[in-house]
Amino acid sequence: MKMAYKIPGAAMDRVSLLWRLRRRARRGALCMALFCLTMALLYTLCAENSIPVTDAIFGVKARTRAQPRAHTIVKAMNKYGVKYPATVRAAHRYKLSGPEILCEIKEKVQVTTLTPDMEPFSGFPWGSQLPPRQITSDVGPFKTCAVVSSAGSLKNSGLGKEIDSHDAVIRFNAAPTAGFETDVGSKTTVRLINSQLMASEDHHFLSSSLYSAGILVSWDPSPYSSDLWEWFNKTDYPIFKQYQRYRRLHPQQPFYIVHPRMEWQLWQRIQDNMGEAIQKNPPSSGLLGTVLMMSLCEVVHVYEFLPSRRKTELCHYYQRFSDAACTLGAYHPLLYEKNLVKRMNQGSDRDIYTLGRVTLPGFATFNCTSSTHSKT
């Protein structure tokens, strides 16, 4: 008679524990797989319906409550070493009028681009690739100009023909016209791009035909000092490396780089005219482009920088992504920029509401006398 083999108690406990652990591991792997599938489905549905994933998970109210706190945090940051005491801001004892603000910008914001004779670029072999003259000497003057934002509220606007009727049109970053002509037109005279786009592989800056038409103007956030040597050694993105690469591929295309002092002089005008501290970051491409065109044109129409009745959280007319920060600003002092532009507007409130159109005069069309802006 054969005796049955019995597993000792301690060994049995170890075997039982091993089987329990294996079962838990299988369940964990299954749960992780289900979680990944659920999140993939959620991301797909959110992308198709232009809903931020965080809204789907936590709700819109949670994001809305978080935005003021995030805005406060960004305003407290000082990456670029801004030194602009509150006493300077307090020097403006009263609210400037639109004409006074226009004169401040005309007289105190230098619309300047880099040239080969500027240090340190005069000492580099590639410095000769920079245009020898200022953009304000080479381009224009134009009679009428359109500044076309990339705002989602341009979608279904039907403004294409009106935009194309201008003598010159400026667009921003990767904003396309193909497929959107009815709303944004097809003409591109100038394209203002930031250094982040130039360095991003997603935008194919060196190879995409989107950037090869018209005049290119680029910019990169610099230290507040606007010192060219300091900036050259501390760019946000490799603007100079990408500039050299692009110029080798497109040597005949006009391509300018904005002098960083323009960014911070414009920032100072915004800060001077606000009753509170603004973000210590450069202004948006939209405002930089607007001031650039004011130096080249007699009349400037800015589209959907101030949102019309079509106001939406859709960030760009050519993408299906929504975020209130695209309208209100986070990194850039965008809300304050809009306030400033609204005060300078020479068009009607109805134009803003129905068309999203602001009308601004070119710098060459008005004189700034002491009586115009003597109160400081």
Residue frames relative to the residue before (quaternion, step in Angstrom):
aa qw qx qy qz dx dy dz
M 1.0000 0.0000 0.0000 0.0000 0.00 0.00 0.00
K 0.3287 -0.7635 0.5279 0.1741 3.55 -0.75 1.09
M 0.3598 -0.7231 0.5527 0.2054 3.51 -1.07 0.85
A 0.4401 -0.6875 0.5105 0.2702 3.64 -0.92 0.93
Y 0.4214 -0.7046 0.5104 0.2557 3.55 -0.98 0.89
K 0.1548 -0.7970 0.5807 0.0601 3.56 -0.79 1.01
I 0.3634 -0.7172 0.5550 0.2131 3.55 -0.97 0.96
P 0.4942 -0.6662 0.4661 0.3077 3.56 -0.76 0.97
G 0.6658 -0.5509 0.3392 0.3716 3.59 -1.14 0.65
A 0.6739 0.5018 -0.3035 0.4495 3.59 0.84 -0.91
A 0.6567 0.5010 -0.3065 0.4731 3.56 1.02 -0.85
M 0.6199 0.5460 -0.3368 0.4519 3.57 1.04 -0.81
D 0.6411 0.5266 -0.3233 0.4552 3.59 0.99 -0.82
R 0.6567 0.5063 -0.3137 0.4627 3.57 1.00 -0.80
V 0.6409 0.5152 -0.3213 0.4697 3.61 0.99 -0.80
S 0.6547 0.5158 -0.3083 0.4585 3.55 0.96 -0.92
L 0.6500 0.5151 -0.3099 0.4649 3.57 0.99 -0.85
L 0.6359 0.5355 -0.3228 0.4524 3.57 1.01 -0.83
W 0.6678 0.4925 -0.3069 0.4662 3.60 0.94 -0.88
R 0.6392 0.5236 -0.3312 0.4555 3.60 1.01 -0.77
L 0.6535 0.5136 -0.3101 0.4615 3.57 1.00 -0.84
R 0.6422 0.5183 -0.3231 0.4631 3.57 1.02 -0.80
R 0.6428 0.5166 -0.3269 0.4616 3.60 0.99 -0.81
R 0.6612 0.5041 -0.3072 0.4630 3.59 0.97 -0.84
A 0.6260 0.5384 -0.3340 0.4547 3.56 1.06 -0.76
R 0.6417 0.5141 -0.3226 0.4690 3.58 1.02 -0.87
R 0.6624 0.5023 -0.3088 0.4622 3.57 0.94 -0.91
G 0.6433 0.5311 -0.3182 0.4503 3.59 1.00 -0.81
A 0.6541 0.5054 -0.3058 0.4725 3.56 0.99 -0.87
L 0.6475 0.5158 -0.3139 0.4649 3.58 1.03 -0.82
C 0.6543 0.5104 -0.3086 0.4649 3.57 0.97 -0.89
M 0.6512 0.5146 -0.3147 0.4605 3.59 0.98 -0.82
A 0.6401 0.5194 -0.3187 0.4678 3.57 1.02 -0.82
L 0.6588 0.4989 -0.3044 0.4738 3.59 0.98 -0.87
F 0.6313 0.5345 -0.3269 0.4570 3.59 1.04 -0.80
C 0.6642 0.5054 -0.3003 0.4617 3.58 0.92 -0.92
L 0.6504 0.5071 -0.3134 0.4708 3.58 0.99 -0.84
T 0.6483 0.5242 -0.3135 0.4546 3.57 0.99 -0.86
M 0.6787 0.4846 -0.2910 0.4688 3.59 0.91 -0.92
A 0.6225 0.5324 -0.3412 0.4611 3.59 1.04 -0.74
L 0.6539 0.5002 -0.3029 0.4800 3.57 1.01 -0.87
L 0.6448 0.5303 -0.3154 0.4511 3.58 1.00 -0.87
Y 0.6532 0.5083 -0.3109 0.4673 3.59 0.93 -0.88
T 0.6453 0.5266 -0.3171 0.4536 3.58 1.00 -0.85
L 0.6806 0.4870 -0.2860 0.4666 3.57 0.88 -0.98
C 0.6554 0.5125 -0.3134 0.4578 3.59 0.98 -0.84
A 0.6484 0.5182 -0.3167 0.4591 3.58 0.99 -0.83
E 0.6710 0.5070 -0.2996 0.4505 3.57 0.98 -0.86
N 0.7730 0.3381 -0.1685 0.5097 3.57 1.09 -0.70
S 0.4456 -0.7309 0.4201 0.3011 3.57 1.35 0.30
I 0.4406 0.6622 -0.4723 0.3798 3.57 0.94 0.93
P 0.4389 -0.6764 0.5105 0.2987 3.64 -0.78 0.89
V 0.5495 -0.6354 0.4269 0.3349 3.58 -0.93 0.87
T 0.6274 0.5455 -0.3455 0.4352 3.59 1.00 -0.75
D 0.6144 0.5326 -0.3539 0.4621 3.59 1.12 -0.61
A 0.6537 0.5216 -0.3150 0.4488 3.56 0.99 -0.84
I 0.7091 0.4494 -0.2585 0.4779 3.58 1.05 -0.76
F 0.8280 0.2458 -0.0952 0.4950 3.58 0.70 -1.10
G 0.5337 -0.6230 0.4151 0.3934 3.58 1.23 -0.39
V 0.6130 -0.5800 0.3995 0.3581 3.55 -1.19 0.64
K 0.6273 0.5678 -0.3456 0.4057 3.59 0.98 -0.82
A 0.6283 0.5421 -0.3413 0.4414 3.57 1.02 -0.77
R 0.6660 0.4799 -0.3058 0.4824 3.59 0.97 -0.84
T 0.6425 0.5369 -0.3248 0.4398 3.58 0.98 -0.85
R 0.6600 0.4922 -0.3060 0.4780 3.56 1.02 -0.81
A 0.6814 0.5104 -0.2897 0.4374 3.59 1.05 -0.76
Q 0.5772 0.6447 -0.3736 0.3342 3.60 1.09 -0.68
P 0.6639 0.4851 -0.3417 0.4551 3.66 0.83 -0.78
R 0.6388 0.5187 -0.3334 0.4601 3.58 1.02 -0.76
A 0.6509 0.5055 -0.3145 0.4711 3.59 0.97 -0.88
H 0.6292 0.5415 -0.3253 0.4529 3.58 1.03 -0.84
T 0.6489 0.5196 -0.3088 0.4621 3.58 1.00 -0.85
I 0.6441 0.5261 -0.3163 0.4564 3.57 0.99 -0.85
V 0.6595 0.5075 -0.3084 0.4609 3.59 0.93 -0.93
K 0.6533 0.5263 -0.3160 0.4431 3.59 0.97 -0.84
A 0.6701 0.5062 -0.2972 0.4544 3.57 1.13 -0.63
M 0.5769 0.5984 -0.3779 0.4078 3.60 1.21 -0.38
N 0.0633 -0.7986 0.5982 0.0172 3.57 -1.13 0.62
K 0.0400 -0.8563 0.5145 -0.0184 3.54 0.67 1.17
Y 0.7696 0.4019 -0.1880 0.4593 3.58 0.99 -0.86
G 0.5248 -0.6841 0.3921 0.3207 3.58 1.23 0.33
V 0.1792 0.8084 -0.5390 0.1547 3.57 0.98 0.83
K 0.0350 -0.7746 0.6314 -0.0103 3.55 -0.90 1.02
Y 0.2904 0.7398 -0.5371 0.2827 3.53 0.04 1.33
P 0.2178 -0.8411 0.4804 0.1196 3.59 0.16 1.27
A 0.6279 -0.5621 0.3966 0.3639 3.52 -1.23 0.58
T 0.5741 0.6061 -0.3801 0.3983 3.60 1.14 -0.53
V 0.6117 0.5356 -0.3485 0.4664 3.58 1.14 -0.61
R 0.6574 0.5049 -0.3026 0.4704 3.54 0.97 -0.91
A 0.6598 0.5286 -0.3038 0.4392 3.58 1.03 -0.83
A 0.5157 0.6554 -0.4116 0.3675 3.59 1.23 -0.34
H 0.6431 0.4634 -0.3188 0.5196 3.58 1.21 -0.48
R 0.1582 -0.8590 0.4834 0.0583 3.53 0.05 1.34
Y 0.7859 0.1817 -0.1311 0.5763 3.58 1.16 -0.16
K 0.6051 -0.5809 0.4129 0.3548 3.54 -1.26 0.43
L 0.3785 -0.7450 0.5059 0.2141 3.57 -0.61 1.14
S 0.4645 -0.6567 0.5206 0.2862 3.54 -1.17 0.64
G 0.7086 -0.4473 0.3326 0.4325 3.55 -1.30 0.18
P 0.6793 0.4784 -0.3039 0.4661 3.63 0.81 -0.92
E 0.6452 0.5207 -0.3270 0.4535 3.59 1.03 -0.72
I 0.6375 0.5079 -0.3254 0.4793 3.58 1.03 -0.75
L 0.6222 0.5402 -0.3349 0.4572 3.57 1.00 -0.83
C 0.6715 0.4900 -0.2988 0.4687 3.58 0.94 -0.85
E 0.6132 0.5436 -0.3493 0.4544 3.58 1.02 -0.72
I 0.6819 0.4756 -0.2923 0.4726 3.57 0.88 -0.91
K 0.6447 0.5317 -0.3267 0.4414 3.58 0.93 -0.88
E 0.7659 0.4045 -0.2001 0.4580 3.59 0.86 -0.97
K 0.7980 0.3476 -0.1511 0.4686 3.58 1.04 -0.70
V 0.6744 0.4113 -0.3022 0.5336 3.60 1.26 -0.05
Q 0.1995 -0.7975 0.5625 0.0878 3.57 -0.49 1.20
V 0.2373 -0.7581 0.5941 0.1268 3.56 -0.57 1.18
T 0.1691 0.8128 -0.5164 0.2102 3.53 0.09 1.37
T 0.1473 -0.7652 0.6194 0.0958 3.56 -1.13 0.72
L 0.6097 -0.5757 0.4043 0.3652 3.55 -1.22 0.47
T 0.0902 -0.7769 0.6218 0.0414 3.56 -1.10 0.77
P 0.6738 -0.5489 0.3167 0.3800 3.62 -1.17 0.53
D 0.6610 0.5299 -0.3169 0.4265 3.60 1.14 -0.48
M 0.5612 0.6097 -0.3878 0.4037 3.60 1.26 -0.09
E 0.4137 -0.6714 0.5561 0.2624 3.55 -1.11 0.76
P 0.5935 -0.1738 -0.7847 -0.0414 1.58 -2.03 1.49
F 0.4535 0.7495 -0.4170 0.2422 3.59 1.28 -0.18
S 0.5789 0.5903 -0.3770 0.4175 3.59 1.16 -0.49
G 0.6957 0.4674 -0.2735 0.4719 3.58 1.20 -0.42
F 0.6349 0.5112 -0.3328 0.4742 3.59 1.27 0.03
P 0.5550 -0.6165 0.4336 0.3520 3.62 -0.98 0.74
W 0.6989 0.4723 -0.2839 0.4559 3.59 0.97 -0.79
G 0.4508 0.7109 -0.4442 0.3067 3.60 1.25 -0.17
S 0.6033 0.5771 -0.3493 0.4254 3.57 1.17 -0.57
Q 0.5673 0.5955 -0.3843 0.4194 3.60 1.25 -0.25
L 0.5563 0.5895 -0.3946 0.4328 3.59 1.22 -0.33
P 0.5563 -0.6007 0.4392 0.3698 3.63 -1.00 0.68
P 0.4858 -0.7083 0.4297 0.2788 3.62 -0.84 0.90
R 0.7707 0.2828 -0.1638 0.5470 3.59 1.18 -0.47
Q 0.6340 -0.5308 0.4079 0.3872 3.54 -1.31 0.34
I 0.5952 -0.5776 0.4158 0.3732 3.56 -1.13 0.62
T 0.6412 0.5330 -0.3269 0.4449 3.60 1.06 -0.67
S 0.6489 0.4849 -0.3158 0.4940 3.59 1.25 -0.30
D 0.7357 0.4412 -0.2226 0.4631 3.57 1.07 -0.75
V 0.7756 0.3306 -0.1456 0.5177 3.59 1.04 -0.77
G 0.7934 0.2490 -0.2063 0.5157 3.57 -0.99 0.89
P 0.5592 0.0336 -0.7453 -0.3614 1.43 -2.42 -0.61
F 0.2901 -0.7339 0.5924 0.1621 3.54 -1.24 0.61
K 0.5012 -0.6438 0.4826 0.3184 3.55 -1.18 0.52
T 0.8107 0.0275 0.0166 0.5845 3.59 0.71 -1.07
C 0.0486 -0.8047 0.5917 -0.0051 3.56 -0.99 0.86
A 0.2309 -0.7566 0.5983 0.1276 3.54 -1.17 0.69
V 0.1676 -0.7381 0.6471 0.0915 3.53 -0.97 0.96
V 0.1051 -0.8312 0.5459 0.0089 3.56 -0.33 1.27
S 0.2818 -0.7575 0.5652 0.1652 3.55 -0.44 1.18
S 0.4794 -0.6535 0.4964 0.3109 3.57 -1.29 0.11
A 0.3027 0.8211 -0.4510 0.1753 3.56 1.33 0.18
G 0.5703 -0.6093 0.4437 0.3266 3.53 -1.16 0.71
S 0.6081 0.5799 -0.3510 0.4132 3.60 1.16 -0.51
L 0.5311 0.5954 -0.4245 0.4281 3.61 1.24 0.01
K 0.5279 0.6360 -0.4060 0.3899 3.56 1.22 -0.41
N 0.8362 0.0878 -0.1300 0.5255 3.56 -0.89 1.07
S 0.3943 0.7343 -0.4689 0.2924 3.60 1.16 0.54
G 0.2655 -0.7887 0.5097 0.2184 3.58 1.09 -0.65
L 0.4330 0.7366 -0.4232 0.3014 3.59 1.20 0.47
G 0.3577 0.7952 -0.4494 0.1942 3.59 1.27 -0.07
K 0.6926 0.4738 -0.2904 0.4599 3.60 0.79 -0.97
E 0.6454 0.5185 -0.3233 0.4583 3.57 0.96 -0.81
I 0.6522 0.5135 -0.3143 0.4605 3.58 0.94 -0.86
D 0.6987 0.4778 -0.2731 0.4570 3.59 0.88 -0.92
S 0.5848 0.5953 -0.3753 0.4034 3.61 1.20 -0.35
H 0.5626 0.6030 -0.3878 0.4118 3.61 1.24 -0.21
D 0.5941 -0.5895 0.4172 0.3542 3.56 -1.19 0.53
A 0.7949 0.0396 -0.0043 0.6054 3.58 1.10 -0.67
V 0.1330 -0.7846 0.6042 0.0401 3.55 -1.13 0.76
I 0.1339 -0.7729 0.6146 0.0839 3.58 -0.94 0.89
R 0.0888 -0.7704 0.6306 0.0291 3.54 -1.06 0.90
F 0.3870 -0.7616 0.4949 0.1590 3.53 -1.27 0.41
N 0.8770 0.0217 -0.0252 0.4794 3.50 -1.17 0.82
A 0.8178 -0.2709 0.1906 0.4707 3.61 -0.84 -0.93
A 0.3154 0.7753 -0.4997 0.2232 3.61 1.19 0.37
P 0.2261 -0.8038 0.5372 0.1191 3.63 -0.57 1.12
T 0.3279 -0.7027 0.5812 0.2467 3.54 -1.35 0.13
A 0.5857 0.5974 -0.3706 0.4033 3.60 1.05 -0.72
G 0.8069 0.2141 -0.1969 0.5141 3.53 -0.73 1.14
F 0.7503 0.3307 -0.1895 0.5402 3.58 1.28 -0.24
E 0.2682 0.8221 -0.4752 0.1624 3.58 1.28 0.29
T 0.6194 0.5700 -0.3514 0.4098 3.61 0.98 -0.78
D 0.7592 0.3854 -0.1930 0.4877 3.57 1.01 -0.80
V 0.8269 0.2153 -0.0856 0.5124 3.62 0.93 -0.81
G 0.5216 -0.6472 0.4177 0.3667 3.61 1.22 -0.03
S 0.4397 -0.7059 0.4997 0.2422 3.56 -1.32 -0.04
K 0.5869 0.6041 -0.3651 0.3966 3.60 1.22 -0.36
T 0.0283 0.7690 -0.6384 0.0173 3.56 -1.06 0.83
T 0.1426 -0.7994 0.5816 0.0493 3.57 -0.55 1.18
V 0.7866 0.0577 0.0178 0.6144 3.55 0.98 -0.98
R 0.0754 -0.7626 0.6389 0.0679 3.56 -1.11 0.71
L 0.1833 -0.7787 0.5955 0.0727 3.55 -0.71 1.15
I 0.0251 -0.8186 0.5722 -0.0429 3.57 -0.64 1.14
N 0.3594 -0.7171 0.5456 0.2425 3.56 -1.14 0.58
S 0.6619 -0.5477 0.3511 0.3723 3.55 -1.26 0.44
Q 0.5680 0.5932 -0.3877 0.4187 3.58 1.16 -0.50
L 0.6432 0.5054 -0.3153 0.4812 3.57 1.00 -0.82
M 0.6464 0.5433 -0.3253 0.4257 3.58 0.91 -0.89
A 0.7374 0.4248 -0.2236 0.4752 3.57 1.05 -0.77
S 0.5948 0.6074 -0.3547 0.3891 3.58 1.24 -0.36
E 0.4248 -0.7041 0.5110 0.2501 3.57 -0.83 0.98
D 0.5868 0.6088 -0.3645 0.3900 3.59 1.12 -0.61
H 0.7306 0.4400 -0.2388 0.4644 3.60 1.07 -0.69
H 0.2925 -0.7992 0.4917 0.1844 3.62 1.27 -0.06
F 0.0286 0.8651 -0.4998 0.0305 3.55 0.95 0.91
L 0.7105 0.4813 -0.2723 0.4351 3.58 0.88 -0.89
S 0.7937 0.3420 -0.1532 0.4792 3.59 1.09 -0.62
S 0.5961 0.6002 -0.3742 0.3799 3.61 1.10 -0.50
S 0.4688 -0.6861 0.4886 0.2660 3.56 -0.99 0.89
L 0.4743 0.6914 -0.4289 0.3361 3.59 1.25 -0.30
Y 0.7581 0.4025 -0.1984 0.4732 3.57 1.01 -0.83
S 0.6064 0.6094 -0.3446 0.3770 3.59 1.22 -0.25
A 0.6376 0.5077 -0.3324 0.4745 3.59 1.28 -0.04
G 0.8245 0.2356 -0.1755 0.4836 3.56 -0.98 0.84
I 0.6602 -0.4859 0.4065 0.4036 3.52 -1.36 -0.35
L 0.2329 -0.7681 0.5814 0.1333 3.57 -0.89 0.95
V 0.0115 -0.7544 0.6563 0.0051 3.53 -1.13 0.80
S 0.0737 -0.8201 0.5672 0.0133 3.59 -0.73 1.02
W 0.0576 -0.7892 0.6099 0.0430 3.54 -1.27 0.39
D 0.1147 -0.7695 0.6265 0.0477 3.52 -1.28 0.54
P 0.5076 -0.6445 0.4623 0.3364 3.62 -0.91 0.80
S 0.1407 -0.7986 0.5826 0.0551 3.56 -0.86 0.96
P 0.6424 -0.4462 0.4110 0.4683 3.58 -1.26 0.03
Y 0.6445 -0.5664 0.3583 0.3680 3.57 -1.13 0.68
S 0.5830 0.6030 -0.3663 0.4029 3.58 1.13 -0.57
S 0.2541 -0.7928 0.5000 0.2387 3.59 1.21 -0.61
D 0.3464 0.7319 -0.5063 0.2966 3.57 1.22 0.42
L 0.4445 -0.7387 0.4384 0.2542 3.58 -0.63 1.12
W 0.6271 0.5227 -0.3455 0.4627 3.59 1.02 -0.69
E 0.6645 0.5041 -0.3009 0.4624 3.56 0.91 -0.95
W 0.6589 0.5075 -0.3010 0.4667 3.55 0.98 -0.88
F 0.6351 0.5445 -0.3333 0.4348 3.58 0.91 -0.91
N 0.7311 0.4133 -0.2256 0.4937 3.59 1.01 -0.78
K 0.7873 0.2441 -0.1228 0.5527 3.58 1.25 -0.17
T 0.1450 0.7981 -0.5669 0.1438 3.58 0.71 1.05
D 0.5614 -0.5843 0.4574 0.3664 3.57 -1.20 0.49
Y 0.7724 0.0302 0.0254 0.6339 3.54 1.04 -0.93
P 0.6113 -0.6059 0.3649 0.3549 3.62 -1.13 0.57
I 0.0476 -0.8531 0.5195 0.0026 3.57 0.61 1.16
F 0.6961 0.4841 -0.2943 0.4410 3.60 0.89 -0.84
K 0.6210 0.5251 -0.3391 0.4730 3.58 1.05 -0.68
Q 0.6885 0.4656 -0.2796 0.4806 3.58 0.90 -0.91
Y 0.5973 0.5583 -0.3577 0.4512 3.57 1.08 -0.67
Q 0.6633 0.5044 -0.3057 0.4605 3.60 0.87 -0.91
R 0.6561 0.5156 -0.3118 0.4545 3.57 0.92 -0.89
Y 0.6803 0.4875 -0.2969 0.4597 3.56 0.91 -0.91
R 0.6544 0.5263 -0.3186 0.4397 3.58 0.94 -0.81
R 0.6168 0.5307 -0.3494 0.4646 3.58 1.09 -0.62
L 0.6941 0.4588 -0.2676 0.4859 3.59 1.08 -0.71
H 0.7984 0.1536 -0.0527 0.5798 3.60 1.08 -0.74
P 0.0289 -0.8654 0.4999 0.0156 3.61 0.59 1.08
Q 0.6964 0.4896 -0.2814 0.4430 3.61 1.11 -0.55
Q 0.5961 0.5883 -0.3704 0.4017 3.60 1.17 -0.36
P 0.4547 -0.6732 0.4997 0.3007 3.62 -0.83 0.90
F 0.0708 0.7976 -0.5886 0.1113 3.58 -0.76 1.04
Y 0.0585 -0.8232 0.5636 -0.0352 3.56 -0.44 1.28
I 0.2152 -0.7319 0.6266 0.1593 3.55 -1.31 0.42
V 0.4309 -0.7146 0.4932 0.2458 3.57 -0.77 1.05
H 0.4382 -0.6545 0.5458 0.2859 3.58 -1.01 0.85
P 0.5056 -0.7060 0.3972 0.2970 3.62 -0.73 0.98
R 0.5605 0.6032 -0.4180 0.3838 3.60 1.10 -0.38
M 0.5593 0.5904 -0.3974 0.4250 3.61 1.15 -0.47
E 0.6344 0.5477 -0.3306 0.4338 3.58 0.95 -0.90
W 0.7610 0.4044 -0.2144 0.4597 3.56 0.77 -1.08
Q 0.5863 0.5359 -0.3818 0.4725 3.61 1.13 -0.45
L 0.6487 0.4940 -0.3109 0.4884 3.57 1.05 -0.74
W 0.6103 0.5455 -0.3418 0.4616 3.58 1.03 -0.76
Q 0.6469 0.5293 -0.3168 0.4484 3.58 0.97 -0.85
R 0.6444 0.5108 -0.3322 0.4621 3.59 1.01 -0.76
I 0.6244 0.5174 -0.3430 0.4741 3.60 1.03 -0.69
Q 0.6860 0.4934 -0.2882 0.4505 3.57 0.81 -1.03
D 0.6338 0.5534 -0.3318 0.4267 3.59 0.95 -0.84
N 0.7686 0.3891 -0.1808 0.4746 3.55 1.04 -0.80
M 0.6179 0.4972 -0.3630 0.4892 3.56 1.23 0.42
G 0.4713 -0.7084 0.4600 0.2541 3.56 -1.07 0.68
E 0.7466 0.2786 -0.1864 0.5747 3.57 1.28 0.11
A 0.6295 -0.5288 0.4028 0.4023 3.55 -1.28 0.28
I 0.2361 -0.7640 0.5860 0.1308 3.57 -0.99 0.86
Q 0.7037 -0.4215 0.3318 0.4658 3.58 -1.28 0.08
K 0.3715 -0.7292 0.5345 0.2112 3.56 -0.98 0.87
N 0.4758 0.6195 -0.4555 0.4269 3.53 0.86 1.10
P 0.6233 -0.5650 0.3704 0.3937 3.62 -1.09 0.56
P 0.6088 -0.5448 0.4221 0.3929 3.59 -1.22 0.39
S 0.6306 -0.5497 0.4011 0.3733 3.54 -1.29 0.31
S 0.6541 -0.4849 0.4014 0.4195 3.54 -1.32 0.28
G 0.6079 0.5903 -0.3499 0.3993 3.57 1.05 -0.76
L 0.7105 0.4265 -0.2666 0.4922 3.58 0.87 -0.89
L 0.6055 0.5422 -0.3567 0.4606 3.60 1.04 -0.70
G 0.6777 0.4942 -0.2864 0.4631 3.57 0.94 -0.91
T 0.6205 0.5459 -0.3361 0.4517 3.56 1.07 -0.72
V 0.6816 0.4694 -0.2846 0.4838 3.59 0.89 -0.93
L 0.5973 0.5543 -0.3567 0.4569 3.59 1.07 -0.70
M 0.7075 0.4515 -0.2721 0.4707 3.59 0.82 -0.96
M 0.5907 0.5542 -0.3747 0.4511 3.61 1.12 -0.50
S 0.6636 0.4800 -0.3027 0.4875 3.59 1.19 -0.46
L 0.7222 0.4237 -0.2311 0.4955 3.60 1.26 -0.28
C 0.7814 0.3438 -0.1283 0.5048 3.60 1.17 -0.52
E 0.5156 -0.6282 0.4859 0.3216 3.55 -1.28 0.42
V 0.7854 0.0603 -0.0090 0.6160 3.58 0.99 -0.88
V 0.1132 -0.8003 0.5882 0.0265 3.55 -0.88 0.99
H 0.1208 -0.7652 0.6299 0.0566 3.56 -0.86 1.04
V 0.1519 -0.7923 0.5892 0.0449 3.55 -0.72 1.13
Y 0.1844 -0.8294 0.5239 0.0601 3.57 -0.61 1.16
E 0.8789 -0.0259 -0.0525 0.4733 3.51 -0.92 1.17
F 0.3334 0.6659 -0.5733 0.3417 3.56 0.98 0.83
L 0.6881 0.2357 -0.1827 0.6616 3.51 1.24 -0.67
P 0.4155 -0.7612 0.4337 0.2448 3.60 -0.49 1.15
S 0.3914 -0.7133 0.5442 0.2043 3.53 -1.10 0.86
R 0.7505 -0.3358 0.2885 0.4906 3.56 -1.25 -0.41
R 0.6135 0.5361 -0.3503 0.4620 3.59 1.29 -0.21
K 0.2358 0.8194 -0.4993 0.1536 3.60 1.28 0.18
T 0.0688 0.7905 -0.5982 0.1117 3.53 -0.89 1.03
E 0.4968 -0.6335 0.4917 0.3318 3.57 -1.25 0.34
L 0.4146 0.6869 -0.4797 0.3552 3.58 1.29 0.07
C 0.4299 -0.7505 0.4375 0.2461 3.57 -0.55 1.17
H 0.8186 0.0323 0.0431 0.5718 3.58 0.73 -1.07
Y 0.5599 -0.6295 0.4220 0.3348 3.55 -1.07 0.70
Y 0.7285 0.4272 -0.2267 0.4852 3.58 1.18 -0.47
Q 0.7173 0.3682 -0.2503 0.5360 3.62 1.25 0.15
R 0.3594 -0.7185 0.5531 0.2206 3.55 -1.24 0.52
F 0.4459 0.6464 -0.4869 0.3826 3.53 0.50 1.25
S 0.1390 -0.8162 0.5595 0.0388 3.57 -0.81 1.01
D 0.2059 0.7439 -0.6181 0.1489 3.53 -1.09 0.82
A 0.4609 -0.7010 0.4712 0.2721 3.59 -0.73 1.04
A 0.5656 0.6181 -0.3832 0.3889 3.60 1.14 -0.54
C 0.5754 0.5904 -0.3817 0.4180 3.59 1.15 -0.48
T 0.7135 0.4000 -0.2376 0.5239 3.58 1.18 -0.57
L 0.7669 0.3852 -0.1916 0.4762 3.56 0.89 -0.95
G 0.4507 -0.7034 0.4414 0.3275 3.57 1.20 -0.47
A 0.0683 -0.7557 0.6500 0.0427 3.52 -1.25 0.59
Y 0.7583 0.3073 -0.1633 0.5512 3.57 0.54 -1.21
H 0.7486 0.3372 -0.1947 0.5367 3.59 0.80 -1.02
P 0.4912 -0.6370 0.4932 0.3310 3.62 -1.17 0.49
L 0.0325 0.8866 -0.4610 0.0178 3.54 0.98 0.95
L 0.6355 0.5337 -0.3390 0.4431 3.59 0.94 -0.81
Y 0.6754 0.4768 -0.2846 0.4854 3.58 1.02 -0.80
E 0.5910 0.5581 -0.3600 0.4579 3.58 1.11 -0.63
K 0.6643 0.5045 -0.3011 0.4622 3.57 0.93 -0.92
N 0.6080 0.5503 -0.3402 0.4601 3.56 1.06 -0.76
L 0.6695 0.5050 -0.2907 0.4606 3.57 0.93 -0.94
V 0.6676 0.4994 -0.2992 0.4642 3.59 0.90 -0.93
K 0.6193 0.5424 -0.3420 0.4531 3.59 1.02 -0.77
R 0.6752 0.4880 -0.2975 0.4663 3.59 0.95 -0.80
M 0.6872 0.4688 -0.2842 0.4767 3.62 1.10 -0.59
N 0.4887 0.7075 -0.4173 0.2942 3.59 1.19 -0.45
Q 0.1848 -0.7863 0.5831 0.0875 3.56 -0.92 0.98
G 0.5498 0.5739 -0.4012 0.4555 3.55 1.30 0.17
S 0.6321 -0.5405 0.3970 0.3882 3.55 -1.29 -0.17
D 0.6026 -0.5386 0.4393 0.3923 3.56 -1.27 0.37
R 0.5960 0.5691 -0.3601 0.4373 3.56 1.13 -0.61
D 0.6121 0.5463 -0.3450 0.4560 3.60 1.05 -0.74
I 0.6493 0.5024 -0.3171 0.4748 3.56 1.01 -0.81
Y 0.7014 0.4943 -0.2798 0.4306 3.57 0.81 -1.01
T 0.7694 0.3773 -0.2024 0.4740 3.59 0.82 -0.96
L 0.8065 0.2740 -0.1166 0.5108 3.58 0.95 -0.88
G 0.3590 -0.7118 0.5173 0.3113 3.58 1.14 -0.49
R 0.5040 0.6795 -0.3855 0.3684 3.57 1.23 0.52
V 0.1325 -0.7538 0.6419 0.0474 3.52 -0.96 1.05
T 0.2056 -0.7742 0.5877 0.1137 3.59 -1.01 0.79
L 0.0069 -0.8003 0.5974 -0.0503 3.55 -0.74 1.13
P 0.4245 -0.7024 0.5028 0.2714 3.61 -1.04 0.66
G 0.4967 -0.6208 0.5078 0.3318 3.55 -1.16 0.55
F 0.6241 -0.5778 0.3717 0.3721 3.58 -1.09 0.65
A 0.6599 0.5343 -0.3133 0.4252 3.58 1.06 -0.71
T 0.6591 0.5565 -0.3011 0.4066 3.60 1.21 -0.36
F 0.7813 0.2531 -0.1748 0.5431 3.62 1.17 -0.12
N 0.3348 -0.7264 0.5712 0.1845 3.52 -1.23 0.68
C 0.2619 -0.7546 0.5833 0.1473 3.54 -1.10 0.73
T 0.0725 -0.8018 0.5932 0.0020 3.57 -0.28 1.29
S 0.6798 -0.4935 0.3469 0.4171 3.55 -1.25 0.31
S 0.6484 0.5290 -0.3256 0.4401 3.59 1.07 -0.67
T 0.6055 0.5887 -0.3532 0.4025 3.56 1.19 -0.53
H 0.8317 0.0356 0.0340 0.5530 3.56 0.94 -0.85
S 0.2258 0.8179 -0.4998 0.1741 3.55 0.98 0.84
K 0.6389 0.5239 -0.3331 0.4543 3.60 1.15 -0.47
T 0.1327 0.7952 -0.5787 0.1229 3.56 -0.53 1.15
